[in-house]
Amino acid sequence: MSDRTKKALIGMLMASSAMAYMVPTAYAQEAGESADAEDDLQLEEIYVTARKKRELVVEVPMNISTVGSVEIEKRNLVNKEDMYRTIAGAASPRGSLILRGLSGSNSTAPGTTTTWTDGIPYNFSNLFDVERVEVLRGPQGTLWGSNAIGGTVQVITKKPNLDEFEGLATLQFDKEKNRPGTGVRASAAVNFPIIAGELALRVTGSVGNVDKKVLNTYTGVVGKDEDHFIRTQLMWSPSPDTRVTFMHVNERIYTSGFDDVDANSPTYYYDAILTANPDAPYGYDVALDFPSCPEGTSRTECFGGQLNGHDPLFTQYMLMDDFTRDRQNLFALNIEKDDIFPGADLTYSGSYRRNDNLGRQGWWSRADANDMFRTWIIDKSEGRRWTHEVRLQSNKEDAAFDWTVGAFYDENETLPSGDVQWQYHASDDRSRAIAAYLWGSYWGLGDPSEIGQTLYGDDTKNYNYTIYKWKKKELAFFGELSYTFDLGDAGSVELTGGLRYYDLKDDLHDEVSGIWIDPYELTTSETITNDGENGTRKKFSINYMPNETLGIFAIYSEGYRRGGNNGPNPPADCLNDENIGSYTDRYASDQIKNYEVGVKGAVFDRRMSFSSAVYQIDWSGVQADVYMPSCGFSYTANAASARSRGVEFESTTQLMDGLSLQVNAAYTNSKMTSDVPALGAEDGDDMTMVPKYNFYVALDKEFEIWSKEASVRLEMLGYGEYKSHFNVREDDISPAYEVVNLNASFGVTDNARLSIFVNNLLDKEIITYKRSRSRSDWSGNALWYTYGQERNVTIRLDVTF
């Protein structure tokens, strides 16, 4: 994007903010005159639950993005992550959501936003049979609790229909340039009224399978992504003022292979020269050689990997492939009782979940063995979590006072296990000989086979992480009180104050042992911490509504990302690392202060809806992921302070009958305000992972063909460049891009609709993430690129019955 275009974008955003002072005067009379007018071009009113109750979006003093079921279908949003880069002011380097520039370190998943699904803290992604997704910007520390410092995502699923049978199904196939195979996804939902008006069951499921694009040129494997879920909801309404919903979700995800390519061009590599010697350990004498790679060649070319016709751009060379398998069972109960006593409603939301995870990290054959022998890590864990929230809320719509009070409890446990993490090395004599020489004689760490036999009775193991106890608890009490002043013809003003008290507890006992800890004494390193913290977070807001379709708001809000324990202690080979100085056993919750003004509403006789905000966020005690390059381990520290400023604008306009325009855009300026040597960050540095701007523009036309409904949607989205790392290198900067999508759908019958989606219509090369792993110029340094989709075509059939 040119500098002129960037300046125009910033100017448009600033102008949209100025509308906060001009729009009410210009349109108050028009809105009043047309309040009762019938107009097919008027946009539908949008209701949200951002304050844990149903309200018109214009009534909520907060900048909120909403994506409803119609738009989810029109854009073929399979997962909520598919929409992140189209939200004004949102960043998503590798799938995790970062709002308002709150990244804080070199991590692509800083945990500064949180996701709730149907009233419980549950990060659910699939959007099939979902009613609405709400994105609440800014700290939500009072009502939504921890880890919501940048904002909160709400996923609201479609609930059982007590009166009518419903059935729907979707089948889709997608094909992308340079990706082998065809992706397939099938989804279906069915709703059964068991007792009309009183008891109903809704069952929803989806299964998907798609090959990845990145070929491991050593193993010849192209990985795959598989996922499936089934959600069962049973709703019982014994009376009009009581609703009880039980939900069970079974979710399974399997992924193998690599998402990233390695664009590094090594100048040399490690090679082991083995000479047979029956008297030597494992039968070989070992020496190292360092052959050169031809200038400009890739790892695959230098190491002799096989492309087998695959595009060389999408390759890795690894001695082993990665995989992960995640399984989860969630049970949730929601109880709503209207008028539990006069003027108040009661809501309870509780959940219990059990998950188990299994994975293999094959990267260590490169990081720890310099590609000379196989070594890998197996991760295995099981966990369980309980959450409870109960709240009382006022229900008198015309009352001046409006209030919410509640309590929240969360207990998250990883079950004790001696198998949380094992590192292995290959068992053949050649590999053992190389490992003993490289890790023992060359690096001074010892013979891994001897260490494994001594410590574990298994000479293929060399490192272990054991958990004896791992529990995190949070207890919170929260409240929010609003008072509305009726100003007569001048409108109304709502004043709101909120407060949350939280108490955090962490109880950790774990142990690490093996070659990376103390290979000479062969001892274990044990960590026992039982600590916590408590505190409060506040919120104040004012919302002036000159009429029922416009709101001007100002907010001061605070948030917190919960602190925690760093255990296990750093291994012995980390103790002399240049970045070890910031290590502590426990890091604290960070502090967020958000100052914001905005305007939202509907103008032009409700043919245009918009929302805009200008904000400043001061961030102290920033939790930063500190990497120790000498040993490959990381820890978390309260290592930084930062400030983020920005402007956001989103709008939908009904241009004419059946033709609508959507415009989302934002400018974000997020910078460090302190020097952090452990991160390589300096005061004034731009924050990592955050583009200066992003935008999304969509033109949607609905019409009829042969008396059947049809539509065409043209989209363009743009994303600014950003860096993935402090102490930035050229290879850490992901370039800016713009991409065009084209979608069309046609009603084949009254109950069936056929759609085609062409993403990246112009087939533009997109890189969504770049990172040079090492800050040095070592020739074996990995250079990770994550590519966005090339031209991708999806055909989808939707059927209702």
C-alpha positions in Angstrom: 0.0 0.0 0.0 1.4 3.4 -1.0 2.1 6.2 1.6 -0.7 8.2 0.0 -3.2 5.4 0.5 -2.1 5.0 4.1 -2.5 8.7 4.8 -6.0 8.6 3.2 -6.9 5.6 5.4 -5.8 7.4 8.5 -7.6 10.5 7.5 -10.8 8.6 6.9 -10.5 7.0 10.4 -9.9 10.3 12.1 -12.9 11.8 10.2 -15.1 9.0 11.3 -14.1 9.8 14.9 -15.0 13.4 14.4 -18.5 12.2 13.6 -19.0 11.7 17.3 -19.5 15.5 17.6 -21.2 16.2 14.3 -23.6 13.3 13.6 -26.1 13.8 16.5 -26.7 17.4 15.6 -27.0 16.7 11.9 -29.3 13.7 12.2 -31.3 14.0 15.4 -34.2 15.7 13.8 -34.1 13.3 10.8 -34.1 10.3 13.1 -37.0 11.6 15.1 -39.1 12.4 12.0 -38.6 9.0 10.4 -38.8 6.8 13.5 -42.2 5.4 12.5 -41.5 5.3 8.8 -41.6 2.0 6.9 -38.5 1.6 4.7 -37.3 -1.6 3.1 -33.8 -0.2 3.1 -33.6 0.1 6.8 -31.0 -2.2 8.5 -32.1 -4.6 11.1 -31.5 -3.7 14.7 -28.6 -5.6 16.3 -28.9 -7.1 19.8 -25.8 -8.1 21.8 -25.0 -9.6 25.2 -21.8 -7.7 25.9 -23.0 -6.8 29.4 -24.3 -10.3 30.0 -27.9 -9.2 29.1 -29.7 -8.6 25.9 -29.4 -5.0 24.7 -29.4 -3.1 21.4 -25.8 -2.6 20.4 -26.2 1.2 20.3 -27.1 1.1 24.0 -23.8 -0.4 25.1 -21.0 2.0 25.6 -18.3 -0.1 24.0 -16.9 -0.7 20.5 -18.3 -4.0 19.4 -18.1 -6.1 16.2 -20.8 -8.6 15.4 -21.0 -11.3 12.8 -24.3 -13.0 12.5 -25.4 -16.3 11.0 -26.3 -14.8 7.6 -22.8 -13.2 7.2 -21.1 -16.4 8.5 -22.8 -18.3 5.7 -22.2 -15.7 3.0 -18.5 -15.5 3.8 -18.1 -19.2 4.4 -16.5 -18.6 7.8 -15.8 -22.1 8.9 -13.9 -21.1 12.1 -14.0 -17.8 14.1 -10.3 -17.4 13.3 -11.2 -16.9 9.6 -12.7 -13.5 10.5 -10.1 -12.1 12.7 -8.0 -10.2 10.1 -11.2 -8.5 8.8 -12.1 -7.0 12.2 -11.0 -3.3 12.5 -7.9 -3.1 14.7 -7.4 -6.9 15.0 -4.1 -8.7 14.5 -3.8 -12.5 14.0 -0.3 -13.5 13.0 -0.9 -17.3 13.4 -4.5 -17.8 14.4 -4.6 -16.2 17.9 -6.4 -12.9 18.2 -4.6 -9.7 19.3 -6.8 -6.6 19.7 -5.6 -3.0 20.0 -2.0 -3.8 19.7 -1.6 -5.7 23.0 1.0 -8.3 22.0 3.8 -7.5 24.5 6.5 -9.9 23.4 7.8 -12.2 20.7 5.0 -14.7 21.1 2.3 -15.1 18.4 -0.2 -16.2 21.1 0.2 -13.7 24.0 -3.2 -14.6 25.6 -4.5 -11.0 25.7 -8.0 -11.9 24.5 -10.3 -14.5 25.8 -13.2 -16.5 24.3 -16.5 -17.4 25.9 -19.0 -19.8 24.4 -22.6 -19.8 25.6 -21.7 -18.1 28.9 -18.6 -20.3 29.8 -14.9 -19.6 29.2 -14.5 -22.1 26.4 -12.4 -21.4 23.2 -14.7 -23.0 20.6 -13.9 -22.3 16.9 -16.3 -24.0 14.5 -19.1 -21.6 13.4 -21.5 -24.0 12.0 -25.0 -23.6 13.6 -23.8 -20.5 15.4 -26.2 -17.6 15.9 -23.7 -14.8 16.4 -20.1 -13.9 17.2 -19.4 -10.8 19.2 -16.0 -9.2 19.6 -15.8 -6.8 22.5 -12.8 -4.4 22.2 -10.8 -3.1 25.1 -10.3 -4.4 28.7 -13.2 -6.4 30.0 -11.8 -7.0 33.5 -15.0 -6.2 35.4 -17.6 -8.5 33.8 -15.5 -11.0 31.9 -12.4 -11.4 34.1 -8.9 -12.4 33.5 -7.0 -12.5 30.1 -9.5 -10.1 28.5 -7.1 -7.1 28.5 -7.4 -6.6 24.7 -11.0 -7.8 24.5 -13.3 -10.7 24.6 -14.9 -12.9 21.9 -18.3 -14.4 22.5 -19.6 -17.3 20.5 -23.4 -17.7 20.8 -24.6 -21.0 19.4 -28.2 -21.6 18.1 -30.3 -22.9 20.9 -32.9 -25.7 20.9 -36.3 -24.6 19.3 -39.0 -25.7 21.7 -41.8 -25.6 19.0 -40.5 -26.6 15.6 -38.5 -29.4 13.9 -35.4 -28.1 12.1 -32.8 -29.8 10.0 -29.9 -28.4 8.1 -26.8 -29.8 6.4 -23.8 -28.5 4.6 -21.3 -30.3 2.3 -18.3 -28.5 0.9 -15.2 -29.2 -1.2 -12.3 -26.9 -1.5 -9.2 -26.9 -3.7 -6.2 -24.7 -3.4 -3.3 -24.1 -5.8 -0.2 -26.2 -4.9 -2.0 -28.1 -2.2 -2.5 -31.8 -2.8 -5.9 -33.4 -2.5 -9.3 -31.8 -2.0 -10.5 -30.6 1.4 -13.8 -32.0 2.5 -16.2 -30.8 5.2 -19.6 -32.1 6.2 -21.8 -30.5 8.8 -25.4 -31.1 10.0 -27.8 -30.1 12.7 -31.2 -31.3 13.7 -33.7 -30.0 16.3 -36.4 -32.1 17.9 -39.2 -30.7 20.0 -39.8 -33.6 22.5 -42.6 -31.9 24.4 -43.9 -28.9 22.4 -43.1 -25.7 24.1 -41.4 -27.3 27.0 -38.6 -29.8 26.0 -36.3 -29.9 22.9 -33.1 -31.5 21.8 -30.6 -29.9 19.3 -27.7 -32.0 18.0 -25.0 -30.4 15.8 -21.9 -32.0 14.3 -19.1 -31.2 11.8 -16.2 -33.1 10.4 -13.4 -31.8 8.2 -10.3 -33.2 6.5 -7.7 -31.3 4.5 -4.1 -31.9 3.4 -1.5 -29.4 4.2 0.8 -27.7 1.6 4.2 -28.1 3.2 6.2 -31.2 2.1 8.9 -32.7 4.4 11.5 -33.4 1.7 13.3 -35.9 4.0 10.3 -38.1 5.0 8.1 -37.4 1.9 5.2 -36.5 4.1 2.6 -33.8 3.6 0.7 -33.4 6.8 -3.0 -33.0 7.3 -5.6 -31.3 9.5 -8.6 -33.3 10.8 -11.2 -32.1 13.2 -14.6 -33.1 14.3 -17.1 -32.1 17.0 -20.6 -33.1 18.1 -22.6 -30.7 20.3 -25.8 -31.9 22.1 -28.1 -29.3 23.7 -31.2 -30.2 25.7 -33.4 -27.4 26.8 -36.2 -27.7 29.3 -38.6 -24.8 30.0 -41.1 -26.0 32.7 -42.6 -22.5 32.8 -42.4 -19.3 30.7 -39.9 -17.7 33.2 -37.6 -20.7 33.6 -35.1 -22.2 31.1 -32.6 -25.0 31.8 -30.1 -26.0 29.1 -27.7 -28.9 29.3 -24.9 -29.0 26.8 -22.3 -31.7 25.9 -19.5 -31.1 23.4 -17.1 -33.8 22.2 -14.3 -32.3 20.2 -11.3 -34.0 18.6 -8.5 -32.4 16.6 -5.6 -34.1 14.9 -2.9 -32.3 12.9 0.4 -33.6 11.5 3.2 -32.2 9.5 4.2 -28.5 9.2 2.4 -25.2 8.6 5.6 -23.2 8.1 8.2 -23.4 5.4 11.9 -22.9 6.0 13.2 -20.2 3.6 16.8 -20.4 5.0 19.7 -20.8 2.6 22.5 -22.5 4.8 26.1 -21.9 3.9 27.2 -25.1 5.6 26.0 -28.0 7.6 27.2 -30.5 10.3 28.3 -33.9 9.1 29.5 -36.9 11.2 32.4 -38.9 9.9 32.1 -42.4 11.4 35.0 -44.9 11.5 34.3 -48.5 12.6 36.1 -49.3 15.8 35.0 -52.3 17.9 36.7 -50.9 21.0 34.9 -47.5 20.7 31.5 -46.8 22.4 28.8 -48.2 20.1 31.4 -49.4 17.7 32.4 -46.1 16.0 34.9 -43.3 16.3 33.3 -40.0 15.4 34.6 -36.8 14.0 32.7 -33.7 12.8 33.0 -32.1 9.3 31.3 -28.9 8.1 30.7 -29.2 4.3 29.7 -26.1 2.4 26.3 -25.6 0.7 26.3 -24.1 -2.8 25.6 -20.4 -2.6 21.8 -19.6 -2.5 20.7 -23.2 -2.2 17.8 -24.2 0.1 18.1 -26.8 2.9 16.3 -29.3 0.7 18.8 -28.8 -2.2 21.8 -28.8 0.1 20.7 -31.9 2.1 19.5 -33.8 -0.9 15.8 -33.9 -0.1 13.3 -35.1 -2.7 10.6 -32.8 -4.1 8.8 -35.4 -6.1 7.1 -32.7 -8.2 6.1 -30.5 -5.2 6.5 -26.8 -5.4 9.9 -26.0 -3.8 8.5 -22.9 -2.1 6.4 -25.1 0.3 9.0 -27.4 1.8 10.7 -28.3 5.0 13.7 -30.6 5.6 13.3 -32.4 8.9 14.4 -35.9 10.1 11.0 -36.3 11.8 7.4 -35.0 11.4 5.4 -33.3 14.1 1.9 -34.3 15.1 -0.7 -33.3 17.8 -3.9 -35.0 18.9 -6.3 -33.1 21.2 -9.5 -34.5 22.6 -12.0 -32.8 24.9 -15.3 -33.5 26.5 -17.3 -30.6 27.9 -20.4 -30.7 30.0 -22.2 -27.4 30.7 -25.3 -26.4 32.5 -27.2 -23.0 32.1 -30.1 -22.1 34.3 -32.1 -18.9 33.7 -34.9 -17.9 36.2 -36.8 -14.7 35.5 -38.1 -12.8 38.5 -36.3 -14.9 41.1 -37.6 -12.1 43.3 -39.4 -9.0 42.1 -37.2 -7.0 39.8 -34.3 -9.5 39.4 -33.4 -12.4 37.2 -31.0 -15.2 38.1 -28.5 -16.9 35.8 -26.2 -19.7 36.5 -23.6 -21.1 34.1 -21.4 -24.0 35.0 -19.1 -26.4 33.2 -16.8 -29.4 33.7 -14.4 -30.5 31.0 -11.8 -33.2 30.6 -9.1 -33.1 28.0 -6.1 -35.2 26.9 -3.3 -34.1 24.6 -0.6 -36.1 22.8 2.0 -34.7 20.5 5.5 -35.2 19.0 8.0 -32.4 18.4 10.4 -33.5 15.7 12.1 -30.1 15.5 14.7 -31.2 18.1 16.5 -33.4 15.5 17.5 -30.1 14.0 17.9 -27.9 17.1 19.6 -30.4 19.4 21.3 -32.8 16.9 22.1 -30.6 13.9 20.4 -33.0 11.6 22.9 -35.8 12.3 20.6 -38.1 14.2 16.9 -38.2 15.3 15.9 -36.9 18.7 12.3 -35.9 19.5 10.0 -34.9 22.4 6.7 -36.6 23.2 4.2 -34.5 25.1 1.4 -36.1 26.9 -1.0 -34.6 29.4 -4.5 -34.8 30.8 -6.4 -32.0 32.5 -9.8 -31.1 33.9 -11.5 -27.8 34.6 -14.5 -26.6 36.6 -16.1 -23.2 36.1 -19.1 -21.7 37.9 -20.7 -18.3 37.5 -23.9 -17.1 39.2 -25.3 -13.6 38.8 -28.4 -11.5 39.6 -29.5 -8.7 37.3 -32.2 -6.1 37.4 -35.0 -6.6 34.8 -37.1 -3.4 34.9 -36.6 -2.0 31.4 -37.9 1.5 32.3 -36.2 1.9 35.7 -33.4 4.5 36.0 -31.2 2.1 38.0 -29.8 -1.0 36.3 -27.5 -3.4 38.1 -25.6 -6.7 37.9 -23.9 -8.6 40.7 -22.2 -12.0 40.5 -19.5 -14.4 41.5 -17.1 -16.5 39.4 -15.0 -19.6 40.3 -12.5 -21.4 38.0 -10.3 -24.4 38.9 -7.9 -25.6 36.2 -5.8 -28.7 36.9 -3.3 -30.7 34.9 -3.3 -34.2 36.3 -0.2 -35.7 38.0 1.9 -37.7 35.6 5.5 -38.8 35.0 5.0 -38.7 31.3 4.2 -35.0 30.7 7.4 -34.7 28.5 10.1 -37.2 27.5 12.9 -36.5 25.1 14.2 -39.5 23.1 17.1 -40.2 20.8 17.5 -42.9 18.1 18.6 -46.3 19.4 20.8 -47.5 16.5 24.5 -47.6 17.2 25.4 -45.0 14.6 23.0 -42.5 16.2 24.1 -43.4 19.7 27.8 -42.8 18.8 27.0 -39.4 17.2 24.9 -38.3 20.2 27.6 -39.4 22.6 30.2 -37.4 20.7 28.1 -34.3 19.9 26.4 -33.9 23.4 29.3 -35.4 25.4 32.7 -34.7 24.0 31.8 -31.7 21.8 29.2 -29.9 24.0 30.2 -31.3 27.4 26.7 -32.6 28.4 27.4 -36.3 28.7 26.4 -39.5 26.9 22.6 -39.4 26.6 22.3 -43.2 26.4 24.2 -43.6 29.7 22.2 -40.8 31.3 18.9 -42.5 30.2 19.9 -45.9 31.5 21.1 -44.5 34.9 18.1 -42.2 35.5 15.2 -44.0 33.8 16.4 -47.6 33.1 15.8 -46.8 29.4 18.8 -45.8 27.2 16.6 -44.2 24.5 15.4 -41.4 26.9 17.5 -38.4 28.0 15.1 -35.9 29.6 11.9 -35.9 31.6 9.3 -33.5 32.9 7.1 -34.8 35.7 4.1 -33.0 37.3 3.1 -34.0 40.9 0.6 -31.2 41.3 -0.6 -28.4 38.9 -3.6 -26.4 40.0 -4.7 -22.8 39.2 -7.8 -21.3 40.9 -9.6 -18.0 40.5 -12.4 -16.7 42.7 -14.0 -13.4 41.8 -16.9 -11.2 42.8 -18.1 -8.5 40.4 -20.8 -5.9 40.0 -21.9 -3.1 37.7 -24.4 -0.3 38.4 -25.9 2.1 35.9 -28.1 5.1 36.3 -29.9 6.8 33.3 -30.9 10.4 33.3 -33.8 11.3 31.1 -33.1 14.6 29.4 -36.5 14.9 27.7 -36.2 16.1 24.1 -32.4 16.2 24.5 -32.2 12.4 24.9 -30.6 10.5 27.8 -27.3 10.0 29.6 -26.3 6.7 31.2 -23.5 6.6 33.9 -22.0 3.2 34.7 -19.5 2.0 37.2 -18.1 -1.5 37.6 -15.8 -3.3 40.0 -14.3 -6.8 40.1 -12.4 -8.3 43.0 -10.3 -11.4 42.2 -8.2 -13.8 44.2 -5.7 -16.1 42.3 -4.1 -19.2 43.7 -1.4 -21.3 42.1 -0.2 -24.7 43.5 2.6 -26.3 41.6 5.0 -29.2 42.3 7.0 -30.5 39.4 10.4 -32.0 38.5 12.8 -32.1 35.6 15.8 -34.3 35.0 18.1 -35.4 32.4 20.8 -34.2 30.1 19.8 -30.6 30.0 19.6 -30.3 33.8 22.8 -31.6 35.4 24.4 -34.4 33.3 27.3 -34.9 35.7 25.5 -35.2 39.0 22.5 -36.8 37.4 20.2 -35.1 39.9 16.7 -33.7 39.4 15.5 -30.1 39.6 12.4 -29.8 41.7 10.0 -26.8 41.9 7.4 -26.3 44.6 5.4 -23.1 44.6 2.1 -22.3 46.4 1.5 -18.6 45.8 -1.1 -16.2 44.5 -2.3 -12.6 44.4 -5.5 -10.6 44.6 -6.7 -7.3 43.4 -9.5 -5.2 41.9 -10.2 -3.8 38.5 -12.5 -0.9 37.8 -14.6 0.5 35.0 -16.5 3.8 34.4 -18.4 4.8 31.4 -20.8 7.5 30.1 -23.2 7.0 27.2 -25.1 10.0 25.8 -28.0 9.1 23.4 -29.5 12.2 21.8 -32.0 9.8 20.2 -32.7 6.1 20.2 -30.4 5.5 17.2 -27.2 7.3 18.2 -24.8 7.0 21.2 -21.7 8.9 22.2 -19.6 7.2 24.8 -16.5 7.5 26.9 -14.9 4.8 28.9 -12.2 4.2 31.5 -11.6 0.5 32.0 -9.0 -1.8 33.6 -8.0 -5.4 32.9 -5.6 -8.1 34.0 -3.9 -11.1 32.5 -3.5 -13.5 35.4 -0.1 -14.1 36.8 1.4 -17.6 37.3 4.3 -19.8 38.0 7.3 -20.3 35.7 8.1 -23.8 36.9 10.0 -25.9 36.2 13.2 -24.1 37.1 15.6 -23.3 34.2 17.9 -26.2 33.3 21.6 -25.9 34.3 22.7 -25.1 30.8 20.5 -22.0 30.9 22.0 -20.5 34.1 24.7 -18.6 32.2 22.3 -17.4 29.5 22.4 -13.6 28.8 18.6 -13.4 29.4 18.3 -15.4 32.6 18.4 -12.3 34.8 14.7 -11.5 34.6 13.7 -15.0 35.8 11.4 -15.4 38.9 9.5 -18.3 40.2 6.2 -16.4 39.9 5.2 -13.6 37.6 2.4 -11.2 38.5 -0.8 -10.1 36.6 -0.1 -7.2 34.4 -1.9 -3.8 34.6 -4.1 -2.3 31.9 -5.6 1.2 31.8 -7.8 2.0 28.8 -9.1 5.5 27.9 -11.6 5.6 25.1 -14.2 7.8 23.4 -16.5 6.7 20.5 -19.7 7.1 18.6 -22.0 4.5 17.2 -25.5 4.3 15.8 -27.7 4.4 12.7 -28.0 7.3 10.4 -29.6 8.2 7.0 -33.0 6.8 8.2 -31.2 3.7 9.5 -29.8 2.8 6.2 -26.2 3.1 7.6 -25.0 1.7 10.9 -21.5 2.5 12.2 -19.3 2.3 15.2 -16.1 4.2 15.8 -13.7 4.7 18.7 -10.4 6.4 19.6 -8.4 5.0 22.5 -5.2 5.1 24.5 -4.1 2.1 26.6 -1.3 2.3 29.2 0.2 -1.1 29.9 2.6 -1.9 32.8 4.1 -5.0 34.2 3.7 -6.6 30.7 4.1 -10.3 30.8 6.7 -11.1 28.2 7.9 -14.5 26.9 11.7 -14.4 27.3 13.7 -16.8 25.2 17.1 -18.0 26.2 19.0 -18.7 23.0 21.9 -20.6 24.6 19.6 -23.4 25.8 16.4 -23.1 23.9 14.1 -22.6 26.9 11.7 -19.8 27.7 10.1 -18.2 30.8 7.6 -15.4 31.5 8.6 -12.1 33.2 6.9 -8.8 34.0 9.5 -7.2 31.9 8.1 -4.3 30.1 5.7 -1.3 29.8 3.9 -0.2 26.6 1.4 2.2 25.2 -1.1 1.7 22.4 -3.1 4.3 20.6 -5.5 3.8 17.8 -8.7 4.6 15.9 -11.3 2.0 14.7 -14.2 2.3 12.3 -16.8 -0.2 11.1 -19.9 0.4 9.1 -22.7 -1.3 7.0 -24.7 0.8 4.5 -27.7 -0.3 2.5 -27.0 1.5 -0.8 -30.1 0.4 -2.6 -32.6 -2.5 -2.5 -30.5 -5.6 -2.2 -27.1 -3.8 -2.4 -25.0 -3.3 0.8 -21.5 -2.0 1.5 -19.4 -3.0 4.5 -16.3 -1.0 5.5 -14.0 -1.9 8.4 -10.7 -0.1 9.0 -8.3 0.8 11.8 -5.0 2.4 12.5 -3.0 1.1 15.5 0.2 2.7 17.0 1.5 0.4 19.7 4.9 1.0 21.2 7.2 0.0 24.0 7.8 2.6 26.7 10.7 0.9 28.4 14.0 -0.9 27.5 13.9 -4.6 27.9 17.3 -6.1 27.1 16.1 -9.7 27.6 13.7 -9.1 24.7 16.0 -7.0 22.6 13.4 -4.2 22.9 14.0 -0.5 23.4 11.8 2.4 24.5 9.9 3.6 21.3 10.1 0.3 19.5 6.9 -0.8 17.6 5.2 -3.7 19.3 5.5 -7.1 17.6 2.8 -8.9 15.7 0.8 -5.7 15.1 0.2 -4.0 11.7 -0.2 -0.2 11.7 -3.4 -0.6 9.7 -5.9 -3.2 8.4 -9.1 -2.8 6.4 -12.0 -4.9 5.0 -14.4 -3.7 2.3 -17.3 -5.9 1.0 -20.0 -5.2 -1.6 -22.9 -7.5 -1.4 -25.7 -7.8 -4.0 -28.9 -9.9 -3.5 -31.2 -10.5 -6.5 -33.4 -13.1 -8.1 -32.8 -15.5 -11.0 -35.7 -17.6 -12.2 -37.6 -16.7 -9.1 -34.9 -18.0 -6.9 -32.8 -16.0 -4.5 -29.2 -15.4 -5.5 -26.3 -13.2 -4.3 -22.8 -12.0 -5.3 -20.2 -10.7 -2.8 -17.0 -8.9 -3.7 -14.4 -8.5 -0.8 -11.1 -6.7 -0.5 -9.0 -6.8 2.7 -5.7 -5.2 3.4 -3.1 -5.8 6.2 -0.1 -3.7 7.0 3.4 -5.0 7.5 4.5 -6.0 11.0 7.5 -7.6 12.7 7.6 -10.8 14.6 10.5 -10.0 16.9 12.2 -7.3 18.8 15.8 -6.8 17.9 14.3 -7.0 14.5 16.0 -8.5 11.4 14.9 -8.0 7.8 13.7 -11.6 7.9 11.3 -10.8 10.8 9.1 -8.4 8.9 5.9 -9.8 7.2 5.0 -7.7 4.2 1.8 -5.7 3.7 -0.7 -7.2 1.3 -4.2 -6.7 -0.2 -6.3 -9.6 -1.3 -9.6 -9.9 -3.3 -12.3 -12.6 -2.7 -15.4 -13.2 -4.8 -18.4 -15.3 -3.6 -21.7 -16.2 -5.3 -24.7 -18.3 -4.3 -27.9 -19.5 -5.9 -31.1 -21.1 -4.6 -31.3 -24.3 -6.5 -34.6 -25.2 -4.8 -36.6 -23.8 -2.0 -34.6 -25.9 0.4 -31.2 -26.1 -1.2 -28.6 -23.4 -2.0 -25.4 -23.8 -4.0 -22.4 -21.5 -3.4 -19.0 -20.9 -4.8 -16.2 -19.0 -3.0 -13.0 -17.9 -4.7 -10.5 -16.6 -2.1 -7.4 -14.7 -3.3 -9.0 -14.3 -6.7 -5.9 -12.6 -8.1 -3.6 -15.3 -6.7 -1.4 -12.9 -4.9 1.5 -14.2 -2.7 0.7 -13.6 0.9 3.1 -14.2 3.8 1.3 -14.0 7.2 4.3 -14.6 9.4 8.0 -14.4 9.1 10.6 -15.1 11.8 14.3 -15.7 11.9 14.7 -18.0 14.9 18.1 -16.8 15.9 19.4 -13.3 16.3 22.8 -14.4 15.1 24.0 -15.1 11.5 24.6 -18.8 12.2 24.1 -20.5 8.8 21.9 -23.2 10.3 19.4 -20.6 11.6 15.8 -21.4 10.7 13.8 -18.8 8.8 10.1 -19.5 9.2 7.6 -18.3 6.7 3.8 -18.9 7.0 2.1 -18.4 3.7 -1.6 -17.4 3.4 -3.9 -19.2 0.9 -3.1 -19.1 -2.7 -6.1 -19.0 -5.0 -8.7 -21.3 -3.4 -12.0 -22.4 -4.7 -14.7 -23.8 -2.5 -18.1 -25.3 -3.6 -20.7 -25.6 -0.9 -24.2 -27.1 -0.8 -26.6 -26.1 2.0 -29.8 -28.0 2.5 -32.6 -27.4 5.0 -35.4 -29.9 5.7 
